[in-house]
Amino acid sequence: MDASTINELIAGSVGGAAQVIVGQPLDTIKTRAQTAPSGMFKGPMDILTQTLRKEGFFALYKGMASPLVGIAGVNSLLFAAYGVSKRLISPFPQLSLKEIAAAGAIAGAVNAVLASPVEMFKVRMQGQYGSPSDKRLRAVVSEMWRDWGFRKGIMRGYWVTVAREIPAYAGFYTAFEFTKRKFSERYGAQIPVWALLASGSTGGIAYWLACYPLDVVKSRVQLRATPPEGTPVQYIARELKLVITESGVCGLFRGLTPSLLRSIPAAASTFAAFELTREYLKEITGV
């Protein structure tokens, strides 16, 4: 592994930690909007109000342990895979936006290996509503391993995560690079930090717009008491039909508002932390 990849791994870890800390409260609201029983909440603001009233402020950070521990690996793998994918696609540093999208799609597919279990445990923690029977993360992990094993337990929802991550990160990186290049035309190679934050926010919005219905499916599949049946294509299609039957087409976008709101500070902090850390490491290591 060369020094450049190591730098990307370290910078990805810092970016991931920033993302979790900034974005977790709105992520909890998003997940509950996607998975709560019909009629339990009136909307995102009602989720926020009821959560604060019944469970307290720190309930908004429920499930944070899983991504906080795992996101360093997830984002490290993501940014490293993206860097390697860019170098495989083109030997030239300035890729076209189509090549950026391809590299992002590859990175997303690779990233799903770690993202799937991290998000599955996060979703299962967020799907607990403060009752005395709520489990700690350790108990949730032990239960899934004991009852279902690795493939149907720990990796539940892996293929729908792959299906989500491919278009999501194609959109994420394309929007980020497009916006960053527009700022570079005006400010030069060293764009201001606020422009970097704005570019990251644009990437985050594009991420959710590219994949949101699949994220709804993923959350439902991962929270359910039993693993999905059939091939990935079959259970994804079945879940999409079930959501539409229960809530109409709007059900495929339930929780999108908090996701978009979350994406602005979360993606901005991720990219800013990653880029600033990478530049710092580049100054130190020279690569």
C-alpha positions as a Markdown table, in Angstrom:
| # | Residue | x | y | z |
|---|---|---|---|---|
| 1 | Met | 0.0 | 0.0 | 0.0 |
| 2 | Asp | 1.6 | 3.3 | -1.1 |
| 3 | Ala | 1.8 | 6.5 | 1.1 |
| 4 | Ser | -0.9 | 8.2 | -1.0 |
| 5 | Thr | -3.5 | 5.5 | -0.2 |
| 6 | Ile | -2.5 | 5.5 | 3.5 |
| 7 | Asn | -3.1 | 9.3 | 3.6 |
| 8 | Glu | -6.5 | 8.8 | 2.1 |
| 9 | Leu | -7.4 | 6.1 | 4.7 |
| 10 | Ile | -6.4 | 8.4 | 7.5 |
| 11 | Ala | -8.2 | 11.4 | 6.1 |
| 12 | Gly | -11.3 | 9.3 | 5.4 |
| 13 | Ser | -11.3 | 8.3 | 9.1 |
| 14 | Val | -11.3 | 11.9 | 10.2 |
| 15 | Gly | -14.0 | 12.8 | 7.7 |
| 16 | Gly | -16.2 | 9.9 | 8.8 |
| 17 | Ala | -16.0 | 10.9 | 12.5 |
| 18 | Ala | -17.0 | 14.5 | 11.6 |
| 19 | Gln | -19.9 | 13.1 | 9.5 |
| 20 | Val | -21.3 | 11.0 | 12.4 |
| 21 | Ile | -21.1 | 13.7 | 15.1 |
| 22 | Val | -22.7 | 16.4 | 12.9 |
| 23 | Gly | -25.3 | 14.3 | 11.2 |
| 24 | Gln | -26.6 | 11.7 | 13.7 |
| 25 | Pro | -29.6 | 13.6 | 15.1 |
| 26 | Leu | -31.2 | 14.1 | 11.7 |
| 27 | Asp | -30.3 | 10.6 | 10.7 |
| 28 | Thr | -32.2 | 9.2 | 13.6 |
| 29 | Ile | -35.3 | 11.2 | 12.5 |
| 30 | Lys | -34.8 | 10.0 | 9.0 |
| 31 | Thr | -34.6 | 6.3 | 10.0 |
| 32 | Arg | -37.7 | 6.6 | 12.2 |
| 33 | Ala | -39.6 | 8.3 | 9.5 |
| 34 | Gln | -38.8 | 5.3 | 7.2 |
| 35 | Thr | -39.5 | 2.5 | 9.6 |
| 36 | Ala | -42.0 | 3.6 | 12.2 |
| 37 | Pro | -45.4 | 1.9 | 12.2 |
| 38 | Ser | -48.0 | 3.8 | 10.2 |
| 39 | Gly | -49.7 | 6.5 | 12.2 |
| 40 | Met | -47.0 | 6.6 | 14.9 |
| 41 | Phe | -45.7 | 10.0 | 13.8 |
| 42 | Lys | -47.3 | 12.9 | 11.9 |
| 43 | Gly | -44.0 | 13.9 | 10.3 |
| 44 | Pro | -40.3 | 14.8 | 10.9 |
| 45 | Met | -41.1 | 17.6 | 13.4 |
| 46 | Asp | -43.4 | 15.2 | 15.3 |
| 47 | Ile | -40.7 | 12.6 | 15.4 |
| 48 | Leu | -38.3 | 15.2 | 16.8 |
| 49 | Thr | -40.8 | 16.5 | 19.4 |
| 50 | Gln | -41.9 | 13.0 | 20.6 |
| 51 | Thr | -38.3 | 11.7 | 20.8 |
| 52 | Leu | -37.2 | 14.7 | 22.9 |
| 53 | Arg | -40.2 | 14.5 | 25.1 |
| 54 | Lys | -40.3 | 10.8 | 25.7 |
| 55 | Glu | -36.6 | 9.8 | 25.4 |
| 56 | Gly | -34.6 | 12.9 | 25.9 |
| 57 | Phe | -32.1 | 14.8 | 23.8 |
| 58 | Phe | -29.5 | 12.0 | 23.7 |
| 59 | Ala | -32.0 | 9.7 | 22.1 |
| 60 | Leu | -31.2 | 11.6 | 18.9 |
| 61 | Tyr | -27.8 | 10.1 | 19.1 |
| 62 | Lys | -29.2 | 6.6 | 19.5 |
| 63 | Gly | -27.2 | 4.1 | 17.4 |
| 64 | Met | -24.2 | 6.4 | 17.1 |
| 65 | Ala | -21.8 | 3.9 | 18.6 |
| 66 | Ser | -22.0 | 1.6 | 15.5 |
| 67 | Pro | -21.2 | 4.3 | 12.9 |
| 68 | Leu | -18.8 | 6.1 | 15.1 |
| 69 | Val | -16.7 | 3.0 | 15.5 |
| 70 | Gly | -17.4 | 1.7 | 12.0 |
| 71 | Ile | -17.5 | 5.0 | 10.0 |
| 72 | Ala | -13.7 | 5.4 | 10.3 |
| 73 | Gly | -13.3 | 2.1 | 8.4 |
| 74 | Val | -16.3 | 2.8 | 6.1 |
| 75 | Asn | -15.1 | 6.3 | 5.0 |
| 76 | Ser | -11.4 | 5.2 | 4.9 |
| 77 | Leu | -12.4 | 2.3 | 2.6 |
| 78 | Leu | -14.7 | 4.7 | 0.5 |
| 79 | Phe | -12.1 | 7.4 | -0.1 |
| 80 | Ala | -9.3 | 4.9 | -0.6 |
| 81 | Ala | -11.4 | 3.0 | -3.1 |
| 82 | Tyr | -12.4 | 6.2 | -4.8 |
| 83 | Gly | -8.7 | 7.2 | -5.1 |
| 84 | Val | -7.7 | 3.8 | -6.5 |
| 85 | Ser | -10.7 | 3.8 | -8.9 |
| 86 | Lys | -9.7 | 7.2 | -10.3 |
| 87 | Arg | -6.1 | 6.0 | -10.9 |
| 88 | Leu | -7.4 | 2.8 | -12.6 |
| 89 | Ile | -9.8 | 4.6 | -14.8 |
| 90 | Ser | -7.4 | 7.3 | -16.0 |
| 91 | Pro | -3.7 | 8.0 | -15.5 |
| 92 | Phe | -4.4 | 11.7 | -15.7 |
| 93 | Pro | -5.2 | 13.7 | -12.6 |
| 94 | Gln | -8.1 | 15.6 | -14.1 |
| 95 | Leu | -10.9 | 13.1 | -14.9 |
| 96 | Ser | -14.1 | 13.9 | -16.8 |
| 97 | Leu | -17.3 | 14.0 | -14.9 |
| 98 | Lys | -18.3 | 10.7 | -16.5 |
| 99 | Glu | -15.1 | 9.2 | -15.3 |
| 100 | Ile | -15.7 | 10.7 | -11.8 |
| 101 | Ala | -19.2 | 9.1 | -11.8 |
| 102 | Ala | -17.7 | 5.7 | -12.7 |
| 103 | Ala | -15.1 | 5.9 | -10.0 |
| 104 | Gly | -17.7 | 6.9 | -7.5 |
| 105 | Ala | -19.9 | 4.0 | -8.5 |
| 106 | Ile | -17.0 | 1.5 | -8.0 |
| 107 | Ala | -16.1 | 3.1 | -4.7 |
| 108 | Gly | -19.7 | 2.8 | -3.5 |
| 109 | Ala | -19.9 | -0.9 | -4.4 |
| 110 | Val | -16.7 | -1.6 | -2.5 |
| 111 | Asn | -17.8 | 0.5 | 0.4 |
| 112 | Ala | -21.0 | -1.5 | 0.9 |
| 113 | Val | -18.9 | -4.4 | 2.5 |
| 114 | Leu | -18.5 | -2.3 | 5.6 |
| 115 | Ala | -21.4 | 0.1 | 5.3 |
| 116 | Ser | -24.0 | -2.6 | 5.4 |
| 117 | Pro | -23.3 | -4.1 | 8.8 |
| 118 | Val | -22.5 | -0.6 | 10.3 |
| 119 | Glu | -25.8 | 0.8 | 9.1 |
| 120 | Met | -27.8 | -2.4 | 10.0 |
| 121 | Phe | -26.8 | -2.1 | 13.7 |
| 122 | Lys | -27.4 | 1.7 | 13.6 |
| 123 | Val | -30.9 | 1.2 | 12.2 |
| 124 | Arg | -31.8 | -1.5 | 14.7 |
| 125 | Met | -30.7 | 0.8 | 17.6 |
| 126 | Gln | -32.6 | 3.8 | 16.1 |
| 127 | Gly | -35.7 | 1.6 | 15.8 |
| 128 | Gln | -36.0 | 1.3 | 19.6 |
| 129 | Tyr | -38.3 | 3.8 | 21.2 |
| 130 | Gly | -37.2 | 4.0 | 24.8 |
| 131 | Ser | -39.0 | 1.0 | 26.3 |
| 132 | Pro | -37.6 | -1.0 | 29.2 |
| 133 | Ser | -36.9 | -3.8 | 26.7 |
| 134 | Asp | -34.5 | -1.7 | 24.6 |
| 135 | Lys | -31.2 | -3.4 | 24.0 |
| 136 | Arg | -27.7 | -2.1 | 24.0 |
| 137 | Leu | -25.5 | -2.4 | 20.9 |
| 138 | Arg | -23.6 | -5.3 | 22.3 |
| 139 | Ala | -26.8 | -7.3 | 22.9 |
| 140 | Val | -28.1 | -6.4 | 19.4 |
| 141 | Val | -24.8 | -7.7 | 17.8 |
| 142 | Ser | -24.9 | -10.9 | 19.9 |
| 143 | Glu | -28.5 | -11.6 | 19.1 |
| 144 | Met | -28.1 | -11.2 | 15.3 |
| 145 | Trp | -25.0 | -13.4 | 15.3 |
| 146 | Arg | -26.6 | -16.0 | 17.5 |
| 147 | Asp | -30.0 | -16.2 | 15.7 |
| 148 | Trp | -29.0 | -15.6 | 12.1 |
| 149 | Gly | -25.2 | -15.9 | 11.7 |
| 150 | Phe | -23.0 | -13.8 | 9.4 |
| 151 | Arg | -24.8 | -13.7 | 6.1 |
| 152 | Lys | -28.4 | -13.4 | 7.2 |
| 153 | Gly | -27.6 | -11.6 | 10.4 |
| 154 | Ile | -24.5 | -9.4 | 10.4 |
| 155 | Met | -24.7 | -8.8 | 6.7 |
| 156 | Arg | -28.5 | -8.5 | 6.4 |
| 157 | Gly | -29.4 | -6.0 | 3.6 |
| 158 | Tyr | -26.0 | -6.2 | 2.0 |
| 159 | Trp | -27.2 | -6.4 | -1.6 |
| 160 | Val | -29.7 | -3.6 | -1.2 |
| 161 | Thr | -26.9 | -1.5 | 0.3 |
| 162 | Val | -24.8 | -2.3 | -2.8 |
| 163 | Ala | -27.7 | -1.2 | -5.0 |
| 164 | Arg | -28.0 | 2.0 | -3.0 |
| 165 | Glu | -24.3 | 2.9 | -2.9 |
| 166 | Ile | -23.6 | 2.6 | -6.6 |
| 167 | Pro | -25.9 | 5.4 | -7.8 |
| 168 | Ala | -25.5 | 7.3 | -4.6 |
| 169 | Tyr | -21.7 | 7.7 | -4.8 |
| 170 | Ala | -21.8 | 8.3 | -8.5 |
| 171 | Gly | -24.0 | 11.3 | -7.8 |
| 172 | Phe | -22.1 | 12.3 | -4.7 |
| 173 | Tyr | -18.7 | 12.6 | -6.3 |
| 174 | Thr | -19.9 | 14.0 | -9.6 |
| 175 | Ala | -21.8 | 16.8 | -7.9 |
| 176 | Phe | -18.9 | 17.5 | -5.5 |
| 177 | Glu | -16.3 | 17.7 | -8.3 |
| 178 | Phe | -18.6 | 19.7 | -10.6 |
| 179 | Thr | -19.2 | 22.3 | -7.9 |
| 180 | Lys | -15.6 | 22.3 | -6.7 |
| 181 | Arg | -14.4 | 22.9 | -10.3 |
| 182 | Lys | -16.8 | 25.8 | -10.8 |
| 183 | Phe | -15.4 | 27.4 | -7.6 |
| 184 | Ser | -11.9 | 26.7 | -8.9 |
| 185 | Glu | -12.6 | 28.6 | -12.1 |
| 186 | Arg | -13.2 | 31.7 | -9.9 |
| 187 | Tyr | -10.8 | 31.2 | -7.0 |
| 188 | Gly | -8.0 | 29.1 | -8.4 |
| 189 | Ala | -6.7 | 25.7 | -7.2 |
| 190 | Gln | -6.9 | 26.7 | -3.5 |
| 191 | Ile | -10.6 | 27.4 | -3.1 |
| 192 | Pro | -11.8 | 28.9 | 0.2 |
| 193 | Val | -13.0 | 26.6 | 3.0 |
| 194 | Trp | -16.6 | 27.8 | 2.6 |
| 195 | Ala | -16.5 | 26.8 | -1.1 |
| 196 | Leu | -15.3 | 23.4 | -0.1 |
| 197 | Leu | -18.1 | 23.1 | 2.4 |
| 198 | Ala | -20.6 | 24.2 | -0.3 |
| 199 | Ser | -19.2 | 21.6 | -2.7 |
| 200 | Gly | -19.5 | 18.8 | -0.1 |
| 201 | Ser | -23.1 | 19.9 | 0.7 |
| 202 | Thr | -24.0 | 19.7 | -3.0 |
| 203 | Gly | -22.5 | 16.2 | -3.1 |
| 204 | Gly | -24.6 | 15.1 | -0.1 |
| 205 | Ile | -27.8 | 16.4 | -1.6 |
| 206 | Ala | -27.0 | 14.5 | -4.9 |
| 207 | Tyr | -26.3 | 11.4 | -2.9 |
| 208 | Trp | -29.8 | 11.2 | -1.4 |
| 209 | Leu | -31.6 | 12.3 | -4.6 |
| 210 | Ala | -29.9 | 9.5 | -6.5 |
| 211 | Cys | -30.8 | 6.6 | -4.1 |
| 212 | Tyr | -33.5 | 7.5 | -1.6 |
| 213 | Pro | -36.1 | 4.9 | -2.4 |
| 214 | Leu | -33.4 | 2.2 | -2.1 |
| 215 | Asp | -32.5 | 3.6 | 1.3 |
| 216 | Val | -36.0 | 3.2 | 2.5 |
| 217 | Val | -36.0 | -0.4 | 1.4 |
| 218 | Lys | -32.6 | -1.0 | 3.1 |
| 219 | Ser | -33.8 | 0.4 | 6.4 |
| 220 | Arg | -37.0 | -1.7 | 6.4 |
| 221 | Val | -35.1 | -4.9 | 5.4 |
| 222 | Gln | -32.5 | -4.4 | 8.1 |
| 223 | Leu | -35.0 | -3.6 | 10.9 |
| 224 | Arg | -37.3 | -6.5 | 10.2 |
| 225 | Ala | -37.2 | -9.4 | 12.7 |
| 226 | Thr | -36.5 | -12.0 | 10.0 |
| 227 | Pro | -34.1 | -11.9 | 7.0 |
| 228 | Pro | -35.6 | -11.2 | 3.5 |
| 229 | Glu | -36.5 | -14.2 | 1.3 |
| 230 | Gly | -35.6 | -14.8 | -2.3 |
| 231 | Thr | -33.0 | -13.2 | -4.5 |
| 232 | Pro | -31.9 | -9.6 | -3.9 |
| 233 | Val | -33.8 | -8.5 | -7.0 |
| 234 | Gln | -36.9 | -10.3 | -5.7 |
| 235 | Tyr | -36.9 | -8.9 | -2.2 |
| 236 | Ile | -36.0 | -5.4 | -3.2 |
| 237 | Ala | -38.9 | -5.4 | -5.8 |
| 238 | Arg | -41.2 | -6.9 | -3.2 |
| 239 | Glu | -40.3 | -4.3 | -0.6 |
| 240 | Leu | -40.8 | -1.4 | -3.1 |
| 241 | Lys | -44.2 | -2.8 | -3.9 |
| 242 | Leu | -45.1 | -3.1 | -0.2 |
| 243 | Val | -44.1 | 0.5 | 0.5 |
| 244 | Ile | -46.2 | 1.7 | -2.4 |
| 245 | Thr | -49.2 | -0.4 | -1.2 |
| 246 | Glu | -48.9 | 0.9 | 2.3 |
| 247 | Ser | -48.2 | 4.5 | 1.7 |
| 248 | Gly | -48.3 | 5.3 | -2.0 |
| 249 | Val | -45.3 | 6.5 | -4.0 |
| 250 | Cys | -44.8 | 9.2 | -1.3 |
| 251 | Gly | -43.8 | 6.4 | 1.0 |
| 252 | Leu | -40.6 | 5.8 | -1.0 |
| 253 | Phe | -39.5 | 9.4 | 0.0 |
| 254 | Arg | -40.6 | 9.4 | 3.6 |
| 255 | Gly | -37.9 | 11.0 | 5.6 |
| 256 | Leu | -36.3 | 12.7 | 2.6 |
| 257 | Thr | -36.5 | 16.2 | 4.1 |
| 258 | Pro | -34.4 | 15.4 | 7.2 |
| 259 | Ser | -32.0 | 13.5 | 5.0 |
| 260 | Leu | -31.5 | 16.5 | 2.7 |
| 261 | Leu | -31.2 | 18.8 | 5.7 |
| 262 | Arg | -28.7 | 16.4 | 7.3 |
| 263 | Ser | -26.7 | 16.1 | 4.1 |
| 264 | Ile | -25.7 | 19.7 | 4.0 |
| 265 | Pro | -23.7 | 19.9 | 7.3 |
| 266 | Ala | -22.8 | 16.3 | 7.3 |
| 267 | Ala | -21.4 | 16.1 | 3.8 |
| 268 | Ala | -19.8 | 19.5 | 4.2 |
| 269 | Ser | -18.0 | 18.5 | 7.4 |
| 270 | Thr | -17.0 | 15.2 | 5.8 |
| 271 | Phe | -15.4 | 16.7 | 2.8 |
| 272 | Ala | -13.9 | 19.6 | 4.7 |
| 273 | Ala | -12.3 | 17.3 | 7.3 |
| 274 | Phe | -11.1 | 14.9 | 4.6 |
| 275 | Glu | -9.6 | 17.5 | 2.3 |
| 276 | Leu | -8.0 | 19.5 | 5.0 |
| 277 | Thr | -6.5 | 16.3 | 6.6 |
| 278 | Arg | -5.3 | 15.1 | 3.3 |
| 279 | Glu | -3.6 | 18.4 | 2.5 |
| 280 | Tyr | -2.0 | 18.4 | 5.9 |
| 281 | Leu | -0.7 | 14.9 | 5.4 |
| 282 | Lys | 0.5 | 15.8 | 1.9 |
| 283 | Glu | 2.6 | 18.6 | 3.4 |
| 284 | Ile | 4.1 | 16.3 | 5.9 |
| 285 | Thr | 4.7 | 13.2 | 3.7 |
| 286 | Gly | 5.1 | 14.9 | 0.3 |
| 287 | Val | 2.6 | 12.6 | -1.4 |
